[in-house]
């Protein structure tokens, strides 16, 4: 019985207050300013993007411990 009452109230609300009268605002699309085709980023945005990229790259770097006497091969050396 409670179910029917709730359903009747929902229908009354829907008929009395149509949803078209109250449009739901859409949130602005958050895109990378470098990828926005219609504008280029402001100087502050560009600096913030570059700073974020540098911090992300710094976080990915790994430090390795090499004991004394252990050497890495040189990448440019050829035999």
mmCIF file of the N, C-alpha and C atoms, coordinates in Angstrom:
data_MODEL
# 
_entry.id   MODEL 
# 
loop_
_atom_site.group_PDB 
_atom_site.id 
_atom_site.type_symbol 
_atom_site.label_atom_id 
_atom_site.label_alt_id 
_atom_site.label_comp_id 
_atom_site.label_asym_id 
_atom_site.label_entity_id 
_atom_site.label_seq_id 
_atom_site.pdbx_PDB_ins_code 
_atom_site.Cartn_x 
_atom_site.Cartn_y 
_atom_site.Cartn_z 
_atom_site.occupancy 
_atom_site.B_iso_or_equiv 
_atom_site.pdbx_formal_charge 
_atom_site.auth_seq_id 
_atom_site.auth_comp_id 
_atom_site.auth_asym_id 
_atom_site.auth_atom_id 
_atom_site.pdbx_PDB_model_num 
ATOM 1   N N  . UNK A 1 1  ? 0.820  -1.196 0.000   1.00 0.00 ? 1  UNK A N  1 
ATOM 2   C CA . UNK A 1 1  ? 0.000  0.000  0.000   1.00 0.00 ? 1  UNK A CA 1 
ATOM 3   C C  . UNK A 1 1  ? 0.869  1.267  0.000   1.00 0.00 ? 1  UNK A C  1 
ATOM 4   N N  . UNK A 1 2  ? 1.917  1.218  0.820   1.00 0.00 ? 2  UNK A N  1 
ATOM 5   C CA . UNK A 1 2  ? 2.846  2.352  0.869   1.00 0.00 ? 2  UNK A CA 1 
ATOM 6   C C  . UNK A 1 2  ? 3.477  2.588  -0.496  1.00 0.00 ? 2  UNK A C  1 
ATOM 7   N N  . UNK A 1 3  ? 3.767  1.477  -1.195  1.00 0.00 ? 3  UNK A N  1 
ATOM 8   C CA . UNK A 1 3  ? 4.336  1.560  -2.544  1.00 0.00 ? 3  UNK A CA 1 
ATOM 9   C C  . UNK A 1 3  ? 3.425  2.346  -3.483  1.00 0.00 ? 3  UNK A C  1 
ATOM 10  N N  . UNK A 1 4  ? 2.132  2.080  -3.415  1.00 0.00 ? 4  UNK A N  1 
ATOM 11  C CA . UNK A 1 4  ? 1.180  2.771  -4.291  1.00 0.00 ? 4  UNK A CA 1 
ATOM 12  C C  . UNK A 1 4  ? 1.110  4.262  -3.976  1.00 0.00 ? 4  UNK A C  1 
ATOM 13  N N  . UNK A 1 5  ? 1.188  4.588  -2.696  1.00 0.00 ? 5  UNK A N  1 
ATOM 14  C CA . UNK A 1 5  ? 1.145  5.998  -2.301  1.00 0.00 ? 5  UNK A CA 1 
ATOM 15  C C  . UNK A 1 5  ? 2.377  6.728  -2.836  1.00 0.00 ? 5  UNK A C  1 
ATOM 16  N N  . UNK A 1 6  ? 3.534  6.099  -2.670  1.00 0.00 ? 6  UNK A N  1 
ATOM 17  C CA . UNK A 1 6  ? 4.777  6.709  -3.152  1.00 0.00 ? 6  UNK A CA 1 
ATOM 18  C C  . UNK A 1 6  ? 4.711  6.898  -4.660  1.00 0.00 ? 6  UNK A C  1 
ATOM 19  N N  . UNK A 1 7  ? 4.231  5.885  -5.366  1.00 0.00 ? 7  UNK A N  1 
ATOM 20  C CA . UNK A 1 7  ? 4.137  5.977  -6.818  1.00 0.00 ? 7  UNK A CA 1 
ATOM 21  C C  . UNK A 1 7  ? 3.155  7.071  -7.241  1.00 0.00 ? 7  UNK A C  1 
ATOM 22  N N  . UNK A 1 8  ? 2.026  7.203  -6.526  1.00 0.00 ? 8  UNK A N  1 
ATOM 23  C CA . UNK A 1 8  ? 1.052  8.258  -6.841  1.00 0.00 ? 8  UNK A CA 1 
ATOM 24  C C  . UNK A 1 8  ? 1.653  9.643  -6.609  1.00 0.00 ? 8  UNK A C  1 
ATOM 25  N N  . UNK A 1 9  ? 2.417  9.788  -5.528  1.00 0.00 ? 9  UNK A N  1 
ATOM 26  C CA . UNK A 1 9  ? 3.059  11.074 -5.250  1.00 0.00 ? 9  UNK A CA 1 
ATOM 27  C C  . UNK A 1 9  ? 4.080  11.398 -6.332  1.00 0.00 ? 9  UNK A C  1 
ATOM 28  N N  . UNK A 1 10 ? 4.844  10.388 -6.775  1.00 0.00 ? 10 UNK A N  1 
ATOM 29  C CA . UNK A 1 10 ? 5.829  10.620 -7.833  1.00 0.00 ? 10 UNK A CA 1 
ATOM 30  C C  . UNK A 1 10 ? 5.146  11.072 -9.116  1.00 0.00 ? 10 UNK A C  1 
ATOM 31  N N  . UNK A 1 11 ? 4.028  10.425 -9.481  1.00 0.00 ? 11 UNK A N  1 
ATOM 32  C CA . UNK A 1 11 ? 3.304  10.808 -10.695 1.00 0.00 ? 11 UNK A CA 1 
ATOM 33  C C  . UNK A 1 11 ? 2.739  12.217 -10.559 1.00 0.00 ? 11 UNK A C  1 
ATOM 34  N N  . UNK A 1 12 ? 2.191  12.548 -9.397  1.00 0.00 ? 12 UNK A N  1 
ATOM 35  C CA . UNK A 1 12 ? 1.647  13.890 -9.195  1.00 0.00 ? 12 UNK A CA 1 
ATOM 36  C C  . UNK A 1 12 ? 2.751  14.935 -9.321  1.00 0.00 ? 12 UNK A C  1 
ATOM 37  N N  . UNK A 1 13 ? 3.905  14.644 -8.728  1.00 0.00 ? 13 UNK A N  1 
ATOM 38  C CA . UNK A 1 13 ? 5.044  15.555 -8.828  1.00 0.00 ? 13 UNK A CA 1 
ATOM 39  C C  . UNK A 1 13 ? 5.478  15.727 -10.268 1.00 0.00 ? 13 UNK A C  1 
ATOM 40  N N  . UNK A 1 14 ? 5.501  14.609 -11.004 1.00 0.00 ? 14 UNK A N  1 
ATOM 41  C CA . UNK A 1 14 ? 5.935  14.652 -12.396 1.00 0.00 ? 14 UNK A CA 1 
ATOM 42  C C  . UNK A 1 14 ? 4.966  15.472 -13.247 1.00 0.00 ? 14 UNK A C  1 
ATOM 43  N N  . UNK A 1 15 ? 3.645  15.316 -12.983 1.00 0.00 ? 15 UNK A N  1 
ATOM 44  C CA . UNK A 1 15 ? 2.655  16.035 -13.784 1.00 0.00 ? 15 UNK A CA 1 
ATOM 45  C C  . UNK A 1 15 ? 2.565  17.511 -13.398 1.00 0.00 ? 15 UNK A C  1 
ATOM 46  N N  . UNK A 1 16 ? 2.737  17.807 -12.116 1.00 0.00 ? 16 UNK A N  1 
ATOM 47  C CA . UNK A 1 16 ? 2.632  19.197 -11.672 1.00 0.00 ? 16 UNK A CA 1 
ATOM 48  C C  . UNK A 1 16 ? 3.901  20.001 -11.948 1.00 0.00 ? 16 UNK A C  1 
ATOM 49  N N  . UNK A 1 17 ? 5.049  19.362 -11.815 1.00 0.00 ? 17 UNK A N  1 
ATOM 50  C CA . UNK A 1 17 ? 6.328  20.042 -12.003 1.00 0.00 ? 17 UNK A CA 1 
ATOM 51  C C  . UNK A 1 17 ? 7.129  19.316 -13.074 1.00 0.00 ? 17 UNK A C  1 
ATOM 52  N N  . UNK A 1 18 ? 6.885  19.620 -14.346 1.00 0.00 ? 18 UNK A N  1 
ATOM 53  C CA . UNK A 1 18 ? 7.657  18.936 -15.386 1.00 0.00 ? 18 UNK A CA 1 
ATOM 54  C C  . UNK A 1 18 ? 9.145  19.279 -15.273 1.00 0.00 ? 18 UNK A C  1 
ATOM 55  N N  . UNK A 1 19 ? 9.950  18.332 -15.614 1.00 0.00 ? 19 UNK A N  1 
ATOM 56  C CA . UNK A 1 19 ? 11.395 18.512 -15.470 1.00 0.00 ? 19 UNK A CA 1 
ATOM 57  C C  . UNK A 1 19 ? 11.947 19.508 -16.477 1.00 0.00 ? 19 UNK A C  1 
ATOM 58  N N  . UNK A 1 20 ? 11.212 19.767 -17.566 1.00 0.00 ? 20 UNK A N  1 
ATOM 59  C CA . UNK A 1 20 ? 11.715 20.698 -18.572 1.00 0.00 ? 20 UNK A CA 1 
ATOM 60  C C  . UNK A 1 20 ? 11.756 22.133 -18.057 1.00 0.00 ? 20 UNK A C  1 
ATOM 61  N N  . UNK A 1 21 ? 10.969 22.429 -17.027 1.00 0.00 ? 21 UNK A N  1 
ATOM 62  C CA . UNK A 1 21 ? 10.971 23.787 -16.499 1.00 0.00 ? 21 UNK A CA 1 
ATOM 63  C C  . UNK A 1 21 ? 12.250 24.097 -15.729 1.00 0.00 ? 21 UNK A C  1 
ATOM 64  N N  . UNK A 1 22 ? 12.905 23.073 -15.214 1.00 0.00 ? 22 UNK A N  1 
ATOM 65  C CA . UNK A 1 22 ? 14.119 23.264 -14.428 1.00 0.00 ? 22 UNK A CA 1 
ATOM 66  C C  . UNK A 1 22 ? 15.281 22.552 -15.117 1.00 0.00 ? 22 UNK A C  1 
ATOM 67  N N  . UNK A 1 23 ? 15.926 23.195 -16.081 1.00 0.00 ? 23 UNK A N  1 
ATOM 68  C CA . UNK A 1 23 ? 17.030 22.515 -16.770 1.00 0.00 ? 23 UNK A CA 1 
ATOM 69  C C  . UNK A 1 23 ? 18.205 22.285 -15.820 1.00 0.00 ? 23 UNK A C  1 
ATOM 70  N N  . UNK A 1 24 ? 18.786 21.145 -15.933 1.00 0.00 ? 24 UNK A N  1 
ATOM 71  C CA . UNK A 1 24 ? 19.939 20.800 -15.105 1.00 0.00 ? 24 UNK A CA 1 
ATOM 72  C C  . UNK A 1 24 ? 21.183 21.377 -15.772 1.00 0.00 ? 24 UNK A C  1 
ATOM 73  N N  . UNK A 1 25 ? 21.934 22.217 -15.074 1.00 0.00 ? 25 UNK A N  1 
ATOM 74  C CA . UNK A 1 25 ? 23.133 22.782 -15.697 1.00 0.00 ? 25 UNK A CA 1 
ATOM 75  C C  . UNK A 1 25 ? 24.178 21.699 -15.930 1.00 0.00 ? 25 UNK A C  1 
ATOM 76  N N  . UNK A 1 26 ? 24.771 21.729 -17.107 1.00 0.00 ? 26 UNK A N  1 
ATOM 77  C CA . UNK A 1 26 ? 25.815 20.751 -17.421 1.00 0.00 ? 26 UNK A CA 1 
ATOM 78  C C  . UNK A 1 26 ? 27.148 21.304 -16.949 1.00 0.00 ? 26 UNK A C  1 
ATOM 79  N N  . UNK A 1 27 ? 27.954 20.467 -16.326 1.00 0.00 ? 27 UNK A N  1 
ATOM 80  C CA . UNK A 1 27 ? 29.252 20.958 -15.870 1.00 0.00 ? 27 UNK A CA 1 
ATOM 81  C C  . UNK A 1 27 ? 30.153 21.267 -17.066 1.00 0.00 ? 27 UNK A C  1 
ATOM 82  N N  . UNK A 1 28 ? 31.028 22.250 -16.941 1.00 0.00 ? 28 UNK A N  1 
ATOM 83  C CA . UNK A 1 28 ? 31.927 22.552 -18.056 1.00 0.00 ? 28 UNK A CA 1 
ATOM 84  C C  . UNK A 1 28 ? 32.891 21.397 -18.295 1.00 0.00 ? 28 UNK A C  1 
ATOM 85  N N  . UNK A 1 29 ? 33.236 21.205 -19.533 1.00 0.00 ? 29 UNK A N  1 
ATOM 86  C CA . UNK A 1 29 ? 34.120 20.097 -19.901 1.00 0.00 ? 29 UNK A CA 1 
ATOM 87  C C  . UNK A 1 29 ? 35.540 20.481 -19.531 1.00 0.00 ? 29 UNK A C  1 
ATOM 88  N N  . UNK A 1 30 ? 36.171 19.628 -18.722 1.00 0.00 ? 30 UNK A N  1 
ATOM 89  C CA . UNK A 1 30 ? 37.559 19.885 -18.331 1.00 0.00 ? 30 UNK A CA 1 
ATOM 90  C C  . UNK A 1 30 ? 38.473 19.214 -19.338 1.00 0.00 ? 30 UNK A C  1 
ATOM 91  N N  . UNK A 1 31 ? 39.130 20.008 -20.149 1.00 0.00 ? 31 UNK A N  1 
ATOM 92  C CA . UNK A 1 31 ? 40.056 19.458 -21.138 1.00 0.00 ? 31 UNK A CA 1 
ATOM 93  C C  . UNK A 1 31 ? 41.417 20.103 -20.950 1.00 0.00 ? 31 UNK A C  1 
ATOM 94  N N  . UNK A 1 32 ? 42.406 19.437 -21.450 1.00 0.00 ? 32 UNK A N  1 
ATOM 95  C CA . UNK A 1 32 ? 43.753 19.968 -21.414 1.00 0.00 ? 32 UNK A CA 1 
ATOM 96  C C  . UNK A 1 32 ? 43.795 21.199 -22.319 1.00 0.00 ? 32 UNK A C  1 
ATOM 97  N N  . UNK A 1 33 ? 44.204 22.368 -21.811 1.00 0.00 ? 33 UNK A N  1 
ATOM 98  C CA . UNK A 1 33 ? 44.203 23.567 -22.663 1.00 0.00 ? 33 UNK A CA 1 
ATOM 99  C C  . UNK A 1 33 ? 45.071 23.436 -23.904 1.00 0.00 ? 33 UNK A C  1 
ATOM 100 N N  . UNK A 1 34 ? 46.094 22.552 -23.873 1.00 0.00 ? 34 UNK A N  1 
ATOM 101 C CA . UNK A 1 34 ? 46.924 22.362 -25.063 1.00 0.00 ? 34 UNK A CA 1 
ATOM 102 C C  . UNK A 1 34 ? 46.129 21.679 -26.160 1.00 0.00 ? 34 UNK A C  1 
ATOM 103 N N  . UNK A 1 35 ? 45.119 20.906 -25.799 1.00 0.00 ? 35 UNK A N  1 
ATOM 104 C CA . UNK A 1 35 ? 44.351 20.151 -26.788 1.00 0.00 ? 35 UNK A CA 1 
ATOM 105 C C  . UNK A 1 35 ? 43.075 20.870 -27.202 1.00 0.00 ? 35 UNK A C  1 
ATOM 106 N N  . UNK A 1 36 ? 42.813 22.034 -26.613 1.00 0.00 ? 36 UNK A N  1 
ATOM 107 C CA . UNK A 1 36 ? 41.629 22.785 -27.018 1.00 0.00 ? 36 UNK A CA 1 
ATOM 108 C C  . UNK A 1 36 ? 41.892 23.402 -28.380 1.00 0.00 ? 36 UNK A C  1 
ATOM 109 N N  . UNK A 1 37 ? 41.107 23.067 -29.391 1.00 0.00 ? 37 UNK A N  1 
ATOM 110 C CA . UNK A 1 37 ? 41.402 23.607 -30.719 1.00 0.00 ? 37 UNK A CA 1 
ATOM 111 C C  . UNK A 1 37 ? 41.043 25.083 -30.858 1.00 0.00 ? 37 UNK A C  1 
ATOM 112 N N  . UNK A 1 38 ? 40.137 25.593 -30.020 1.00 0.00 ? 38 UNK A N  1 
ATOM 113 C CA . UNK A 1 38 ? 39.645 26.950 -30.254 1.00 0.00 ? 38 UNK A CA 1 
ATOM 114 C C  . UNK A 1 38 ? 40.412 28.006 -29.474 1.00 0.00 ? 38 UNK A C  1 
ATOM 115 N N  . UNK A 1 39 ? 41.186 27.614 -28.455 1.00 0.00 ? 39 UNK A N  1 
ATOM 116 C CA . UNK A 1 39 ? 41.964 28.606 -27.712 1.00 0.00 ? 39 UNK A CA 1 
ATOM 117 C C  . UNK A 1 39 ? 43.322 28.032 -27.380 1.00 0.00 ? 39 UNK A C  1 
ATOM 118 N N  . UNK A 1 40 ? 44.244 28.900 -27.118 1.00 0.00 ? 40 UNK A N  1 
ATOM 119 C CA . UNK A 1 40 ? 45.529 28.458 -26.589 1.00 0.00 ? 40 UNK A CA 1 
ATOM 120 C C  . UNK A 1 40 ? 45.546 28.805 -25.106 1.00 0.00 ? 40 UNK A C  1 
ATOM 121 N N  . UNK A 1 41 ? 46.328 28.073 -24.309 1.00 0.00 ? 41 UNK A N  1 
ATOM 122 C CA . UNK A 1 41 ? 46.310 28.319 -22.863 1.00 0.00 ? 41 UNK A CA 1 
ATOM 123 C C  . UNK A 1 41 ? 46.913 29.675 -22.514 1.00 0.00 ? 41 UNK A C  1 
ATOM 124 N N  . UNK A 1 42 ? 46.453 30.219 -21.412 1.00 0.00 ? 42 UNK A N  1 
ATOM 125 C CA . UNK A 1 42 ? 47.069 31.446 -20.912 1.00 0.00 ? 42 UNK A CA 1 
ATOM 126 C C  . UNK A 1 42 ? 48.450 31.103 -20.374 1.00 0.00 ? 42 UNK A C  1 
ATOM 127 N N  . UNK A 1 43 ? 49.217 32.131 -20.078 1.00 0.00 ? 43 UNK A N  1 
ATOM 128 C CA . UNK A 1 43 ? 50.578 31.886 -19.597 1.00 0.00 ? 43 UNK A CA 1 
ATOM 129 C C  . UNK A 1 43 ? 50.554 31.133 -18.266 1.00 0.00 ? 43 UNK A C  1 
ATOM 130 N N  . UNK A 1 44 ? 49.618 31.485 -17.390 1.00 0.00 ? 44 UNK A N  1 
ATOM 131 C CA . UNK A 1 44 ? 49.539 30.788 -16.098 1.00 0.00 ? 44 UNK A CA 1 
ATOM 132 C C  . UNK A 1 44 ? 49.156 29.324 -16.300 1.00 0.00 ? 44 UNK A C  1 
ATOM 133 N N  . UNK A 1 45 ? 48.200 29.086 -17.209 1.00 0.00 ? 45 UNK A N  1 
ATOM 134 C CA . UNK A 1 45 ? 47.803 27.701 -17.489 1.00 0.00 ? 45 UNK A CA 1 
ATOM 135 C C  . UNK A 1 45 ? 48.969 26.912 -18.060 1.00 0.00 ? 45 UNK A C  1 
ATOM 136 N N  . UNK A 1 46 ? 49.707 27.528 -18.985 1.00 0.00 ? 46 UNK A N  1 
ATOM 137 C CA . UNK A 1 46 ? 50.834 26.829 -19.606 1.00 0.00 ? 46 UNK A CA 1 
ATOM 138 C C  . UNK A 1 46 ? 51.894 26.487 -18.565 1.00 0.00 ? 46 UNK A C  1 
ATOM 139 N N  . UNK A 1 47 ? 52.194 27.441 -17.678 1.00 0.00 ? 47 UNK A N  1 
ATOM 140 C CA . UNK A 1 47 ? 53.188 27.170 -16.638 1.00 0.00 ? 47 UNK A CA 1 
ATOM 141 C C  . UNK A 1 47 ? 52.710 26.070 -15.696 1.00 0.00 ? 47 UNK A C  1 
ATOM 142 N N  . UNK A 1 48 ? 51.423 26.080 -15.354 1.00 0.00 ? 48 UNK A N  1 
ATOM 143 C CA . UNK A 1 48 ? 50.889 25.037 -14.472 1.00 0.00 ? 48 UNK A CA 1 
ATOM 144 C C  . UNK A 1 48 ? 50.952 23.672 -15.145 1.00 0.00 ? 48 UNK A C  1 
ATOM 145 N N  . UNK A 1 49 ? 50.667 23.623 -16.446 1.00 0.00 ? 49 UNK A N  1 
ATOM 146 C CA . UNK A 1 49 ? 50.720 22.346 -17.168 1.00 0.00 ? 49 UNK A CA 1 
ATOM 147 C C  . UNK A 1 49 ? 52.145 21.820 -17.201 1.00 0.00 ? 49 UNK A C  1 
ATOM 148 N N  . UNK A 1 50 ? 53.097 22.694 -17.549 1.00 0.00 ? 50 UNK A N  1 
ATOM 149 C CA . UNK A 1 50 ? 54.493 22.252 -17.617 1.00 0.00 ? 50 UNK A CA 1 
ATOM 150 C C  . UNK A 1 50 ? 54.991 21.820 -16.240 1.00 0.00 ? 50 UNK A C  1 
ATOM 151 N N  . UNK A 1 51 ? 54.599 22.554 -15.190 1.00 0.00 ? 51 UNK A N  1 
ATOM 152 C CA . UNK A 1 51 ? 55.011 22.178 -13.834 1.00 0.00 ? 51 UNK A CA 1 
ATOM 153 C C  . UNK A 1 51 ? 54.438 20.815 -13.455 1.00 0.00 ? 51 UNK A C  1 
ATOM 154 N N  . UNK A 1 52 ? 53.180 20.567 -13.803 1.00 0.00 ? 52 UNK A N  1 
ATOM 155 C CA . UNK A 1 52 ? 52.556 19.276 -13.489 1.00 0.00 ? 52 UNK A CA 1 
ATOM 156 C C  . UNK A 1 52 ? 53.233 18.148 -14.252 1.00 0.00 ? 52 UNK A C  1 
ATOM 157 N N  . UNK A 1 53 ? 53.592 18.407 -15.509 1.00 0.00 ? 53 UNK A N  1 
ATOM 158 C CA . UNK A 1 53 ? 54.279 17.369 -16.292 1.00 0.00 ? 53 UNK A CA 1 
ATOM 159 C C  . UNK A 1 53 ? 55.653 17.064 -15.712 1.00 0.00 ? 53 UNK A C  1 
ATOM 160 N N  . UNK A 1 54 ? 56.375 18.117 -15.289 1.00 0.00 ? 54 UNK A N  1 
ATOM 161 C CA . UNK A 1 54 ? 57.694 17.891 -14.691 1.00 0.00 ? 54 UNK A CA 1 
ATOM 162 C C  . UNK A 1 54 ? 57.577 17.091 -13.401 1.00 0.00 ? 54 UNK A C  1 
ATOM 163 N N  . UNK A 1 55 ? 56.586 17.421 -12.577 1.00 0.00 ? 55 UNK A N  1 
ATOM 164 C CA . UNK A 1 55 ? 56.406 16.685 -11.323 1.00 0.00 ? 55 UNK A CA 1 
ATOM 165 C C  . UNK A 1 55 ? 56.028 15.236 -11.583 1.00 0.00 ? 55 UNK A C  1 
ATOM 166 N N  . UNK A 1 56 ? 55.210 14.995 -12.610 1.00 0.00 ? 56 UNK A N  1 
ATOM 167 C CA . UNK A 1 56 ? 54.836 13.619 -12.946 1.00 0.00 ? 56 UNK A CA 1 
ATOM 168 C C  . UNK A 1 56 ? 56.050 12.847 -13.438 1.00 0.00 ? 56 UNK A C  1 
ATOM 169 N N  . UNK A 1 57 ? 56.892 13.501 -14.250 1.00 0.00 ? 57 UNK A N  1 
ATOM 170 C CA . UNK A 1 57 ? 58.090 12.825 -14.749 1.00 0.00 ? 57 UNK A CA 1 
ATOM 171 C C  . UNK A 1 57 ? 59.066 12.567 -13.607 1.00 0.00 ? 57 UNK A C  1 
ATOM 172 N N  . UNK A 1 58 ? 59.156 13.523 -12.668 1.00 0.00 ? 58 UNK A N  1 
ATOM 173 C CA . UNK A 1 58 ? 60.070 13.342 -11.540 1.00 0.00 ? 58 UNK A CA 1 
ATOM 174 C C  . UNK A 1 58 ? 59.614 12.180 -10.665 1.00 0.00 ? 58 UNK A C  1 
ATOM 175 N N  . UNK A 1 59 ? 58.327 11.986 -10.547 1.00 0.00 ? 59 UNK A N  1 
ATOM 176 C CA . UNK A 1 59 ? 57.808 10.885 -9.737  1.00 0.00 ? 59 UNK A CA 1 
ATOM 177 C C  . UNK A 1 59 ? 58.053 9.530  -10.363 1.00 0.00 ? 59 UNK A C  1 
ATOM 178 N N  . UNK A 1 60 ? 58.219 9.483  -11.684 1.00 0.00 ? 60 UNK A N  1 
ATOM 179 C CA . UNK A 1 60 ? 58.434 8.206  -12.361 1.00 0.00 ? 60 UNK A CA 1 
ATOM 180 C C  . UNK A 1 60 ? 59.895 7.775  -12.349 1.00 0.00 ? 60 UNK A C  1 
ATOM 181 N N  . UNK A 1 61 ? 60.800 8.722  -12.088 1.00 0.00 ? 61 UNK A N  1 
ATOM 182 C CA . UNK A 1 61 ? 62.220 8.357  -12.082 1.00 0.00 ? 61 UNK A CA 1 
ATOM 183 C C  . UNK A 1 61 ? 62.524 7.413  -10.931 1.00 0.00 ? 61 UNK A C  1 
ATOM 184 N N  . UNK A 1 62 ? 63.373 6.443  -11.210 1.00 0.00 ? 62 UNK A N  1 
ATOM 185 C CA . UNK A 1 62 ? 63.766 5.498  -10.171 1.00 0.00 ? 62 UNK A CA 1 
ATOM 186 C C  . UNK A 1 62 ? 65.246 5.670  -9.872  1.00 0.00 ? 62 UNK A C  1 
ATOM 187 N N  . UNK A 1 63 ? 65.570 5.571  -8.614  1.00 0.00 ? 63 UNK A N  1 
ATOM 188 C CA . UNK A 1 63 ? 66.966 5.626  -8.203  1.00 0.00 ? 63 UNK A CA 1 
ATOM 189 C C  . UNK A 1 63 ? 67.425 4.217  -7.860  1.00 0.00 ? 63 UNK A C  1 
ATOM 190 N N  . UNK A 1 64 ? 68.555 3.852  -8.395  1.00 0.00 ? 64 UNK A N  1 
ATOM 191 C CA . UNK A 1 64 ? 69.102 2.520  -8.144  1.00 0.00 ? 64 UNK A CA 1 
ATOM 192 C C  . UNK A 1 64 ? 70.394 2.661  -7.359  1.00 0.00 ? 64 UNK A C  1 
ATOM 193 N N  . UNK A 1 65 ? 70.615 1.736  -6.460  1.00 0.00 ? 65 UNK A N  1 
ATOM 194 C CA . UNK A 1 65 ? 71.862 1.713  -5.704  1.00 0.00 ? 65 UNK A CA 1 
ATOM 195 C C  . UNK A 1 65 ? 72.819 0.742  -6.371  1.00 0.00 ? 65 UNK A C  1 
ATOM 196 N N  . UNK A 1 66 ? 74.002 1.235  -6.709  1.00 0.00 ? 66 UNK A N  1 
ATOM 197 C CA . UNK A 1 66 ? 75.037 0.369  -7.277  1.00 0.00 ? 66 UNK A CA 1 
ATOM 198 C C  . UNK A 1 66 ? 76.164 0.273  -6.260  1.00 0.00 ? 66 UNK A C  1 
ATOM 199 N N  . UNK A 1 67 ? 76.473 -0.932 -5.843  1.00 0.00 ? 67 UNK A N  1 
ATOM 200 C CA . UNK A 1 67 ? 77.588 -1.071 -4.904  1.00 0.00 ? 67 UNK A CA 1 
ATOM 201 C C  . UNK A 1 67 ? 78.904 -0.700 -5.583  1.00 0.00 ? 67 UNK A C  1 
ATOM 202 N N  . UNK A 1 68 ? 79.912 -0.366 -4.795  1.00 0.00 ? 68 UNK A N  1 
ATOM 203 C CA . UNK A 1 68 ? 81.202 0.008  -5.391  1.00 0.00 ? 68 UNK A CA 1 
ATOM 204 C C  . UNK A 1 68 ? 81.755 -1.136 -6.238  1.00 0.00 ? 68 UNK A C  1 
ATOM 205 N N  . UNK A 1 69 ? 82.331 -0.782 -7.387  1.00 0.00 ? 69 UNK A N  1 
ATOM 206 C CA . UNK A 1 69 ? 82.905 -1.780 -8.279  1.00 0.00 ? 69 UNK A CA 1 
ATOM 207 C C  . UNK A 1 69 ? 81.936 -2.281 -9.335  1.00 0.00 ? 69 UNK A C  1 
ATOM 208 N N  . UNK A 1 70 ? 80.667 -1.926 -9.253  1.00 0.00 ? 70 UNK A N  1 
ATOM 209 C CA . UNK A 1 70 ? 79.683 -2.334 -10.264 1.00 0.00 ? 70 UNK A CA 1 
ATOM 210 C C  . UNK A 1 70 ? 79.467 -1.148 -11.200 1.00 0.00 ? 70 UNK A C  1 
ATOM 211 N N  . UNK A 1 71 ? 79.623 -1.397 -12.493 1.00 0.00 ? 71 UNK A N  1 
ATOM 212 C CA . UNK A 1 71 ? 79.503 -0.332 -13.480 1.00 0.00 ? 71 UNK A CA 1 
ATOM 213 C C  . UNK A 1 71 ? 78.418 -0.684 -14.492 1.00 0.00 ? 71 UNK A C  1 
ATOM 214 N N  . UNK A 1 72 ? 77.717 0.318  -14.942 1.00 0.00 ? 72 UNK A N  1 
ATOM 215 C CA . UNK A 1 72 ? 76.734 0.120  -15.993 1.00 0.00 ? 72 UNK A CA 1 
ATOM 216 C C  . UNK A 1 72 ? 77.415 0.249  -17.348 1.00 0.00 ? 72 UNK A C  1 
ATOM 217 N N  . UNK A 1 73 ? 76.967 -0.519 -18.329 1.00 0.00 ? 73 UNK A N  1 
ATOM 218 C CA . UNK A 1 73 ? 77.570 -0.364 -19.659 1.00 0.00 ? 73 UNK A CA 1 
ATOM 219 C C  . UNK A 1 73 ? 77.192 0.994  -20.253 1.00 0.00 ? 73 UNK A C  1 
ATOM 220 N N  . UNK A 1 74 ? 78.100 1.565  -21.022 1.00 0.00 ? 74 UNK A N  1 
ATOM 221 C CA . UNK A 1 74 ? 77.816 2.831  -21.680 1.00 0.00 ? 74 UNK A CA 1 
ATOM 222 C C  . UNK A 1 74 ? 76.903 2.566  -22.864 1.00 0.00 ? 74 UNK A C  1 
ATOM 223 N N  . UNK A 1 75 ? 75.866 3.363  -23.015 1.00 0.00 ? 75 UNK A N  1 
ATOM 224 C CA . UNK A 1 75 ? 74.892 3.099  -24.073 1.00 0.00 ? 75 UNK A CA 1 
ATOM 225 C C  . UNK A 1 75 ? 75.461 3.396  -25.454 1.00 0.00 ? 75 UNK A C  1 
ATOM 226 N N  . UNK A 1 76 ? 76.358 4.358  -25.568 1.00 0.00 ? 76 UNK A N  1 
ATOM 227 C CA . UNK A 1 76 ? 76.891 4.714  -26.886 1.00 0.00 ? 76 UNK A CA 1 
ATOM 228 C C  . UNK A 1 76 ? 78.094 3.886  -27.302 1.00 0.00 ? 76 UNK A C  1 
ATOM 229 N N  . UNK A 1 77 ? 78.609 3.030  -26.413 1.00 0.00 ? 77 UNK A N  1 
ATOM 230 C CA . UNK A 1 77 ? 79.831 2.272  -26.724 1.00 0.00 ? 77 UNK A CA 1 
ATOM 231 C C  . UNK A 1 77 ? 79.515 1.125  -27.675 1.00 0.00 ? 77 UNK A C  1 
ATOM 232 N N  . UNK A 1 78 ? 80.351 0.972  -28.689 1.00 0.00 ? 78 UNK A N  1 
ATOM 233 C CA . UNK A 1 78 ? 80.201 -0.147 -29.630 1.00 0.00 ? 78 UNK A CA 1 
ATOM 234 C C  . UNK A 1 78 ? 81.487 -0.947 -29.658 1.00 0.00 ? 78 UNK A C  1 
ATOM 235 N N  . UNK A 1 79 ? 81.334 -2.240 -29.878 1.00 0.00 ? 79 UNK A N  1 
ATOM 236 C CA . UNK A 1 79 ? 82.528 -3.091 -29.910 1.00 0.00 ? 79 UNK A CA 1 
ATOM 237 C C  . UNK A 1 79 ? 83.001 -3.305 -31.328 1.00 0.00 ? 79 UNK A C  1 
# 
